[in-house]
Amino acid sequence: MKTRHAVVAGAFYPASKEELESMLNKFLKNVTNVDLEKEPKALIVPHAGYIYSAQVATYSYALLKKFKKQKIILLGPSHTFYFNDIVADVNDYWETPLGKIKVTKNDFPKLEEAHINEHCLEVQIPFLQKTLGSFEILPLVTGEIDPDPKKISEKIINLLDNNTILIISSDLSHYQPYDMAVEIDKNTIQTIQNLDYDKMEKQGDACGKIPIMILISIAKKLNWKCKLLSYKNSGDVTGDKSGVVGYASFAFY
């Protein structure tokens, strides 16, 4: 049995189990007024270092805590390796300071190089370990060379059931001045809420643009609605507004 060990513990989030649990507890206590008409079918969460984006992400995970799921499909963009299409990982387990999680057996193409140093999915695992009981993950990352979001969405739809939730990992605009970033992100947020696939493809500003397009395609086919749960950017956290990164949490239901 092969295990993917945490590669960004100690950088994006604490490497100490005690410190990590304490941080997650603090984020969860800070969440207020998170509610949804029905149980979530999918979430969009950011993936920066916890000090920057985790509070925004926690709005999605606080919601998920109310609706226990046993299977998690994690989908994000590759930051570290250039490849085609969408790929799963070769490992049987993923490990964080909070323990090991089993990887769901699947028939997606496997590419270890796309996952081994990638942070966008790893940073979601401690949240899931904190808010869920027993669960499995299917970690998937997309490349930049002509993956077909609509074709991929069909394959993912076939995996969705009442015990499964799809989690998209994506930040929004990058390194724009604060006011410009807020305006750009406002446009992208509205595009996502409207499930506007074509506008997202042409104008959406997000590092996880292709995963978001896959989700929009699924949402349109399954008649899901979208709700924004929280939005901030790094300038709201650090006070440095010269060049910020946008973060948002969404729920689809």
NORZI-V542096 format. One record per residue. N is the residue number from 1. BURIAL is + if it has 16 or more other ideal C-beta (glycine too) atoms within 10 Angstrom, else -. Layout:
{{N,BURIAL} {N,BURIAL}}
This chain:
{{1,-} {2,-} {3,-} {4,+} {5,-} {6,+} {7,-} {8,+} {9,+} {10,-} {11,-} {12,+} {13,+} {14,+} {15,-} {16,-} {17,-} {18,-} {19,-} {20,+} {21,+} {22,-} {23,+} {24,+} {25,-} {26,-} {27,+} {28,+} {29,-} {30,-} {31,+} {32,-} {33,-} {34,+} {35,-} {36,-} {37,-} {38,-} {39,-} {40,+} {41,+} {42,+} {43,+} {44,+} {45,+} {46,+} {47,+} {48,+} {49,-} {50,+} {51,-} {52,+} {53,+} {54,+} {55,+} {56,+} {57,+} {58,+} {59,+} {60,+} {61,+} {62,+} {63,+} {64,+} {65,+} {66,-} {67,+} {68,-} {69,+} {70,-} {71,+} {72,+} {73,+} {74,+} {75,+} {76,+} {77,+} {78,+} {79,-} {80,-} {81,+} {82,-} {83,+} {84,-} {85,-} {86,+} {87,+} {88,+} {89,+} {90,-} {91,+} {92,-} {93,+} {94,+} {95,+} {96,+} {97,+} {98,+} {99,-} {100,+} {101,+} {102,-} {103,+} {104,+} {105,-} {106,-} {107,-} {108,+} {109,-} {110,-} {111,+} {112,-} {113,-} {114,+} {115,+} {116,-} {117,-} {118,+} {119,+} {120,+} {121,+} {122,+} {123,+} {124,+} {125,+} {126,+} {127,+} {128,+} {129,+} {130,+} {131,+} {132,+} {133,-} {134,-} {135,+} {136,+} {137,+} {138,+} {139,+} {140,+} {141,+} {142,+} {143,+} {144,-} {145,-} {146,-} {147,+} {148,-} {149,+} {150,-} {151,-} {152,+} {153,+} {154,-} {155,-} {156,+} {157,-} {158,-} {159,-} {160,+} {161,-} {162,-} {163,-} {164,+} {165,+} {166,+} {167,+} {168,+} {169,+} {170,+} {171,+} {172,+} {173,+} {174,+} {175,-} {176,+} {177,-} {178,+} {179,-} {180,-} {181,+} {182,+} {183,-} {184,+} {185,+} {186,-} {187,+} {188,+} {189,+} {190,-} {191,+} {192,+} {193,-} {194,-} {195,+} {196,+} {197,+} {198,-} {199,+} {200,+} {201,-} {202,-} {203,-} {204,+} {205,+} {206,+} {207,+} {208,+} {209,+} {210,+} {211,+} {212,+} {213,+} {214,+} {215,+} {216,+} {217,+} {218,+} {219,+} {220,-} {221,-} {222,-} {223,-} {224,+} {225,-} {226,+} {227,+} {228,-} {229,+} {230,+} {231,+} {232,+} {233,+} {234,+} {235,+} {236,+} {237,+} {238,-} {239,-} {240,-} {241,+} {242,-} {243,-} {244,+} {245,+} {246,+} {247,+} {248,+} {249,+} {250,+} {251,+} {252,+} {253,+}}
